[in-house]
């Protein structure tokens, strides 16, 4: 698997992703935290998760969000959101052989026409490095910028990732 076309590489922007739980039709606010939001209705429609499974942390988390253009605020279609395996840094992943690339990833997604994505099956209680890239935009790397907590709902939305146009 090729990481990105070479024209998409540096400069990279360091930062932190904010994990905020919210219902399906709501957008996370800049000031909200998962501790201050009622997460009872955060599971996706049709998702059946027992109370015991949720409390035990045996159900992995799907993280969803949007990648948007920093100038226009519009969704960026065809972008890549890559969540690296726990303990893997961007430098480790970038220097890995093509055969190792997928083994070092916890998950990945391509954004849809509105810039939306979902990365499923992320284990709870884990920090991840996230790489976000899209044609015509400067990519961003968030070293250990995503934390999936043991009490996060099965479907957790995070704040928009804003990419600067080139």
C-alpha positions as CSV (number, residue, x, y, z in Angstrom):
1,X,0.0,0.0,0.0
2,X,1.4,3.4,-1.0
3,X,1.2,5.9,1.8
4,X,0.4,9.1,-0.2
5,X,1.7,10.5,-3.5
6,X,5.0,12.1,-2.8
7,X,3.5,15.5,-3.5
8,X,1.4,15.3,-0.4
9,X,4.3,15.0,2.1
10,X,5.6,17.7,4.4
11,X,5.1,20.2,5.8
12,X,3.2,18.4,8.6
13,X,1.3,20.2,11.3
14,X,1.4,19.0,14.8
15,X,-1.6,19.1,17.0
16,X,-4.1,17.4,19.3
17,X,-7.5,15.9,18.3
18,X,-10.3,16.5,20.8
19,X,-12.5,13.5,21.4
20,X,-16.1,14.6,22.2
21,X,-19.1,12.4,22.4
22,X,-22.4,13.6,21.0
23,X,-25.6,12.3,19.5
24,X,-25.9,11.3,15.8
25,X,-27.4,14.7,14.6
26,X,-25.3,16.9,16.8
27,X,-21.9,18.5,16.2
28,X,-19.3,18.5,18.9
29,X,-18.8,22.0,20.4
30,X,-15.4,23.5,20.9
31,X,-16.0,23.7,24.6
32,X,-17.7,20.4,25.2
33,X,-15.9,17.4,26.7
34,X,-17.1,13.9,27.0
35,X,-17.5,14.4,30.7
36,X,-20.1,17.2,30.2
37,X,-22.2,15.5,27.5
38,X,-25.0,13.0,28.0
39,X,-23.7,10.0,26.1
40,X,-26.7,7.8,26.6
41,X,-28.0,8.4,23.0
42,X,-24.6,8.4,21.3
43,X,-24.7,4.8,19.8
44,X,-25.5,4.6,16.1
45,X,-29.1,3.7,15.3
46,X,-29.5,0.0,15.1
47,X,-26.4,-0.6,17.3
48,X,-27.2,-3.0,20.1
49,X,-24.7,-2.9,22.9
50,X,-25.5,-4.4,26.3
51,X,-24.8,-2.3,29.3
52,X,-22.4,-4.9,30.6
53,X,-20.4,-4.9,27.3
54,X,-20.1,-1.2,27.4
55,X,-19.0,-1.1,31.0
56,X,-16.5,-3.9,30.5
57,X,-15.0,-2.1,27.5
58,X,-15.3,-5.2,25.3
59,X,-16.9,-3.3,22.5
60,X,-14.5,-1.4,20.3
61,X,-15.1,2.2,19.3
62,X,-15.9,3.6,15.8
63,X,-14.5,7.2,15.6
64,X,-16.2,9.5,13.1
65,X,-15.7,13.1,12.0
66,X,-15.1,15.4,9.1
67,X,-12.1,16.7,7.3
68,X,-12.7,20.3,6.2
69,X,-10.9,23.0,4.3
70,X,-9.6,25.6,6.8
71,X,-10.5,28.6,4.6
72,X,-13.9,27.6,3.3
73,X,-15.1,25.2,6.1
74,X,-16.4,22.8,3.4
75,X,-15.8,19.1,3.6
76,X,-12.8,17.7,1.7
77,X,-13.7,14.7,-0.4
78,X,-11.2,11.9,-1.1
79,X,-9.0,12.6,1.9
80,X,-7.2,10.0,4.0
81,X,-7.6,9.5,7.7
82,X,-5.1,7.0,9.0
83,X,-5.0,5.8,12.6
84,X,-1.7,4.2,13.4
85,X,-1.5,1.2,15.7
86,X,-0.8,1.9,19.4
87,X,2.8,2.9,20.1
88,X,3.6,3.5,16.4
89,X,4.8,7.0,15.6
90,X,4.5,8.8,12.3
91,X,8.2,8.5,11.8
92,X,8.0,4.7,12.4
93,X,5.2,4.4,9.9
94,X,6.8,6.6,7.3
95,X,10.1,4.7,7.4
96,X,8.5,1.3,7.3
97,X,8.6,-0.9,4.2
98,X,5.6,-1.1,1.9
99,X,5.0,-4.6,3.2
100,X,4.7,-3.4,6.8
101,X,2.5,-0.3,6.2
102,X,-0.8,-1.9,6.9
103,X,0.5,-3.9,9.9
104,X,1.3,-0.6,11.6
105,X,-2.2,0.8,11.1
106,X,-5.1,0.4,13.5
107,X,-7.5,1.6,10.9
108,X,-8.1,4.0,8.0
109,X,-10.8,5.7,6.0
110,X,-11.3,7.8,2.9
111,X,-13.5,10.8,3.3
112,X,-16.8,10.9,1.4
113,X,-18.1,13.8,-0.8
114,X,-18.9,15.9,2.3
115,X,-15.5,15.1,4.0
116,X,-17.0,12.6,6.5
117,X,-15.2,9.5,7.6
118,X,-15.5,6.6,10.1
119,X,-12.7,4.5,11.4
120,X,-14.1,1.4,13.1
121,X,-12.7,-1.1,15.6
122,X,-10.4,1.0,17.7
123,X,-9.7,-0.6,21.1
124,X,-10.6,1.3,24.3
125,X,-8.1,2.8,26.7
126,X,-5.6,3.5,23.9
127,X,-3.7,6.5,22.4
128,X,-3.3,6.7,18.7
129,X,-1.3,8.8,16.2
130,X,-3.5,10.1,13.4
131,X,-2.4,11.2,9.9
132,X,-4.8,13.2,7.7
133,X,-4.0,14.1,4.1
134,X,-5.9,15.3,1.1
135,X,-4.9,16.4,-2.4
136,X,-4.4,20.2,-2.6
137,X,-4.0,20.5,1.2
138,X,-1.2,20.4,3.7
139,X,-1.3,17.1,5.6
140,X,-1.5,17.0,9.4
141,X,0.0,14.6,11.9
142,X,-1.4,14.3,15.4
143,X,1.2,12.3,17.5
144,X,-0.7,10.4,20.2
145,X,-3.5,12.9,19.4
146,X,-6.4,10.6,19.7
147,X,-7.3,8.9,22.9
148,X,-10.1,6.3,23.0
149,X,-11.2,6.2,26.6
150,X,-12.7,3.1,28.3
151,X,-16.0,4.9,28.8
152,X,-16.4,6.3,25.3
153,X,-19.6,5.3,23.5
154,X,-19.4,2.8,20.6
155,X,-19.8,5.5,18.0
156,X,-17.8,8.6,19.0
157,X,-17.6,11.8,17.0
158,X,-14.6,14.1,17.1
159,X,-14.1,17.7,16.2
160,X,-13.5,18.6,12.5
161,X,-9.9,18.2,11.3
162,X,-9.1,21.4,9.4
163,X,-6.5,21.2,6.6
164,X,-4.9,24.2,5.1
165,X,-5.1,24.5,1.4
166,X,-1.9,24.7,-0.6
